[in-house]
Amino acid sequence: MLQMVLDNEIAEYIDAHSNLVDENNRRIIVRNGYSPKWMIISGM
């Protein structure tokens, strides 16, 4: 449920700022995708 809320907020933010472009007419705010899951190893 939390992931759905975050995805919605991110989508709304990106849509609200879709008019911002740089000097090459590329969008400044984009979503770059997802990173693979990391395996965390602790020394404890």
MIPATI-732610 format. One record per residue: residue number from 1; residue in one letter; x, y, z of N, C-alpha, C, O in turn. Coordinates in steps of 0.2 Angstrom, whole numbers, plus 5000, padded with zeros to 4 digits. Layout:
BEGIN
PAKOL   resi   resn     nX     nY     nZ    caX    caY    caZ     cX     cY     cZ     oX     oY     oZ
PAKOL    NUM      A      X      Y      Z      X      Y      Z      X      Y      Z      X      Y      Z
...
// end
This chain:
BEGIN
PAKOL   resi   resn     nX     nY     nZ    caX    caY    caZ     cX     cY     cZ     oX     oY     oZ
PAKOL      1      M   5004   4994   5000   5000   5000   5000   5004   5006   5000   5003   5011   4996
PAKOL      2      L   5010   5006   5004   5014   5012   5004   5017   5013   4998   5018   5019   4995
PAKOL      3      Q   5019   5008   4994   5023   5008   4988   5018   5012   4983   5020   5016   4978
PAKOL      4      M   5011   5010   4983   5007   5013   4978   5006   5020   4979   5006   5024   4975
PAKOL      5      V   5006   5022   4986   5005   5029   4987   5011   5033   4985   5011   5039   4982
PAKOL      6      L   5017   5031   4986   5023   5034   4984   5024   5034   4976   5026   5039   4974
PAKOL      7      D   5022   5029   4973   5022   5029   4966   5017   5035   4963   5019   5038   4958
PAKOL      8      N   5011   5035   4966   5006   5040   4964   5009   5047   4965   5009   5052   4961
PAKOL      9      E   5012   5049   4971   5015   5055   4972   5021   5057   4968   5021   5062   4965
PAKOL     10      I   5025   5052   4966   5030   5053   4961   5028   5055   4954   5030   5059   4951
PAKOL     11      A   5023   5051   4952   5020   5052   4946   5016   5059   4945   5017   5063   4940
PAKOL     12      E   5013   5061   4951   5010   5068   4951   5015   5073   4951   5014   5078   4947
PAKOL     13      Y   5021   5072   4954   5026   5077   4954   5029   5078   4947   5030   5084   4945
PAKOL     14      I   5031   5072   4944   5034   5073   4938   5029   5076   4933   5031   5080   4929
PAKOL     15      D   5022   5074   4933   5017   5077   4929   5017   5085   4930   5016   5089   4925
PAKOL     16      A   5017   5087   4936   5017   5094   4938   5023   5098   4935   5022   5104   4934
PAKOL     17      H   5028   5095   4934   5034   5098   4932   5037   5096   4925   5042   5097   4924
PAKOL     18      S   5032   5094   4921   5034   5091   4915   5036   5097   4910   5039   5096   4905
PAKOL     19      N   5034   5103   4912   5035   5109   4907   5042   5111   4908   5044   5116   4904
PAKOL     20      L   5046   5109   4913   5053   5112   4914   5058   5108   4910   5058   5102   4910
PAKOL     21      V   5061   5112   4906   5066   5109   4901   5072   5113   4901   5072   5119   4903
PAKOL     22      D   5078   5109   4899   5084   5113   4899   5085   5116   4892   5081   5117   4888
PAKOL     23      E   5091   5119   4891   5093   5122   4885   5092   5118   4878   5092   5120   4873
PAKOL     24      N   5093   5111   4879   5092   5106   4874   5085   5104   4873   5084   5099   4869
PAKOL     25      N   5081   5107   4876   5073   5105   4876   5072   5098   4879   5067   5095   4877
PAKOL     26      R   5076   5096   4884   5075   5089   4887   5072   5091   4894   5074   5096   4897
PAKOL     27      R   5068   5086   4896   5064   5087   4903   5070   5087   4908   5074   5083   4908
PAKOL     28      I   5069   5091   4913   5074   5092   4919   5072   5086   4924   5076   5083   4927
PAKOL     29      I   5066   5086   4925   5063   5081   4930   5060   5075   4927   5055   5075   4923
PAKOL     30      V   5064   5069   4928   5062   5063   4925   5062   5057   4930   5066   5058   4935
PAKOL     31      R   5059   5052   4929   5060   5046   4933   5065   5041   4929   5064   5039   4923
PAKOL     32      N   5070   5039   4933   5075   5035   4930   5074   5028   4930   5079   5024   4928
PAKOL     33      G   5069   5026   4933   5068   5018   4934   5069   5016   4941   5069   5020   4946
PAKOL     34      Y   5071   5010   4941   5072   5006   4948   5078   5003   4948   5081   5000   4943
PAKOL     35      S   5081   5003   4954   5088   4999   4955   5086   4992   4957   5081   4991   4960
PAKOL     36      P   5091   4988   4955   5090   4981   4958   5090   4981   4965   5093   4985   4968
PAKOL     37      K   5087   4976   4968   5087   4975   4976   5094   4973   4978   5098   4970   4974
PAKOL     38      W   5096   4976   4983   5103   4975   4986   5103   4970   4992   5098   4970   4996
PAKOL     39      M   5108   4966   4993   5108   4961   4998   5113   4965   5003   5119   4966   5002
PAKOL     40      I   5111   4966   5009   5114   4969   5014   5117   4964   5019   5114   4960   5022
PAKOL     41      I   5124   4965   5020   5127   4960   5025   5130   4964   5031   5133   4969   5030
PAKOL     42      S   5128   4962   5037   5130   4966   5043   5136   4962   5046   5136   4956   5046
PAKOL     43      G   5141   4966   5049   5146   4962   5053   5144   4961   5060   5148   4959   5064
PAKOL     44      M   5138   4962   5062   5136   4960   5069   5134   4953   5070   5132   4951   5075
// end
